[in-house]
Amino acid sequence: MNRTLLLAMSGLALTAATTGAHAVSLNANASPHGGGAEASQSLAPGFTGSLGYFYSDDNDGDTNAYHAQLMFSPYLPGLDVGIGGRYQYLDSDYGDGGGAGITGHVFAPTPIPRVSVGGYGYYQPDGLSHGDVNESYEYGVQARANLVANTYGYVGYRSIHSDFDGHGDKTISSSPVIGVSVGF
């Protein structure tokens, strides 16, 4: 698994270096039973690649989740919308495996200046999975505030579920979350 993650990170770094893109952001978050980090790189106008890690010890099981995704965000005045694909790998007490799925988000401004609200989701069907993971999905809602240029803080709720061989549907994490994203 570490070899796969290293290859994915190397590919994203090489792509970023050859595109001449400079929009990089780092995101860190925490919840009562876990936390995560993600690095994103603008690859071309409207396209962003990212690598992420998440850890949870919620519901009597430890899980490490790794993902790589490619998002397309069309220009829509006033809205932050994105859709794309994600590969996710889970190393869990319930089993190991992963798969490819679809991901997306929508955020809209509020009447409060510099504050937006929205949600995101991810779905990986059984037909695109391998290992002990049959199906996975994640969803969340957030309120985020633009603190300074290219930096925002957020609070919200996140729920992550996976169906494992021999264990059935397990809740990986279901809790409030707080985080910050810094862009360069």
Number of C-alpha atoms within 10 A of each C-alpha: 12 8 8 11 16 11 12 17 17 12 12 20 13 11 16 21 13 10 11 11 14 13 15 18 17 17 18 18 18 19 21 14 17 19 18 18 18 18 19 22 24 21 23 14 11 12 16 20 23 22 21 20 17 18 22 23 17 17 12 10 14 17 21 18 19 23 20 22 21 21 23 17 18 14 12 8 7 10 15 17 19 20 19 18 19 23 19 22 24 25 18 20 12 21 17 19 18 26 23 24 22 18 22 19 19 17 20 15 17 11 7 8 9 13 18 21 18 18 18 18 18 21 20 24 15 16 11 14 20 15 14 20 29 21 24 26 18 19 18 19 21 20 19 22 19 16 15 10 9 13 16 18 20 20 19 18 16 20 17 18 17 24 20 20 15 10 12 13 16 15 18 28 25 20 16 17 21 19 18 19 20 17 16 11
